[in-house]
Amino acid sequence: AGTKSPSSKKGTAASNLLSTLLYMALMTYKVEDMKAMLKHIDFESYEQWDTLLAVLHSPEFHVKERSLQNERVARTFERKNQYKTKASALNDQLATTSAKLDQVQRMSN
């Protein structure tokens, strides 16, 4: 009577996993706070782990970084289109000027 059924064990394991996942998700948003606390409490340890801590960031940080990268890509794409438009206009202008120059040269001969 003291043994748990397989479904009970499965439910307990699932509950533990879910609790752990939720705790980790919650704590990832506290990464910056925890780094600051470690730096304040034990600066030596903080310095020893600085290389790793420098790349540990909250999901919010990564979302902001992705957003900034997307904005940069959009600006680059827009500039590229502007340059293409300007280059096309200059090409047309060059062709027109070249045709006029040819016409003037023929008239002077």
C-alpha positions in Angstrom: 0.0 0.0 0.0 3.0 2.3 0.3 4.0 2.2 -3.4 2.9 4.9 -5.8 1.2 4.0 -9.0 3.1 4.7 -12.3 0.6 7.4 -13.2 1.2 9.0 -9.8 4.9 9.0 -10.3 4.5 10.4 -13.8 2.3 13.2 -12.5 4.8 14.0 -9.8 7.7 14.1 -12.3 5.7 16.2 -14.7 4.7 18.6 -11.8 8.3 18.9 -10.7 9.5 19.5 -14.3 6.8 22.1 -14.8 7.6 23.9 -11.6 11.3 23.9 -12.5 10.6 25.3 -16.0 8.4 28.0 -14.6 11.0 28.9 -12.0 13.7 29.1 -14.6 11.5 31.2 -16.9 10.8 33.6 -14.1 14.5 33.8 -13.0 15.8 34.4 -16.5 14.2 37.9 -16.3 16.2 38.4 -13.1 19.6 37.6 -14.6 20.8 41.3 -14.6 19.7 41.7 -11.0 21.4 38.5 -9.9 24.6 39.5 -11.7 24.6 42.9 -9.9 24.0 41.2 -6.5 26.9 38.8 -7.1 29.1 41.7 -8.1 28.2 43.5 -4.9 28.4 40.5 -2.6 31.5 38.7 -4.0 33.4 40.8 -6.5 36.2 38.3 -6.8 33.8 35.5 -7.9 32.1 38.0 -10.2 35.5 38.8 -11.8 36.4 35.1 -12.2 33.2 34.4 -14.0 33.1 37.8 -15.9 33.6 36.2 -19.3 30.5 34.0 -18.9 28.5 36.7 -17.1 29.1 39.1 -19.9 27.2 37.0 -22.3 24.3 36.0 -19.9 21.3 38.2 -20.5 17.6 38.1 -20.0 15.3 37.2 -22.8 14.1 40.8 -22.9 17.7 41.9 -23.7 17.8 39.4 -26.6 14.4 40.6 -27.9 15.7 44.2 -27.9 18.9 43.2 -29.7 16.9 41.3 -32.3 14.7 44.4 -32.8 17.7 46.6 -33.2 19.2 44.2 -35.7 16.0 44.2 -37.6 15.9 48.0 -37.7 19.5 48.1 -39.0 18.6 45.6 -41.7 15.6 47.6 -42.7 17.6 50.8 -42.9 20.3 49.1 -44.9 17.7 47.7 -47.3 16.1 51.2 -47.7 19.5 52.8 -48.4 20.3 50.2 -50.9 17.0 50.9 -52.7 17.7 54.7 -52.6 21.1 54.1 -54.1 19.7 51.9 -56.8 17.1 54.6 -57.7 19.8 57.3 -57.7 22.2 55.2 -59.8 19.4 54.4 -62.3 18.5 58.2 -62.5 22.2 59.1 -63.0 22.5 56.4 -65.7 19.5 57.8 -67.5 20.9 61.3 -67.2 24.3 60.1 -68.5 22.7 58.4 -71.5 20.7 61.5 -72.3 23.8 63.8 -72.0 25.8 61.4 -74.1 23.1 61.4 -76.8 23.1 65.2 -76.8 26.9 65.3 -77.0 26.8 63.0 -80.0 24.2 65.1 -81.6 26.3 68.3 -81.0 29.4 66.6 -82.4 27.6 65.5 -85.5 26.2 69.0 -86.1 29.7 70.5 -85.7 31.2 68.2 -88.4 
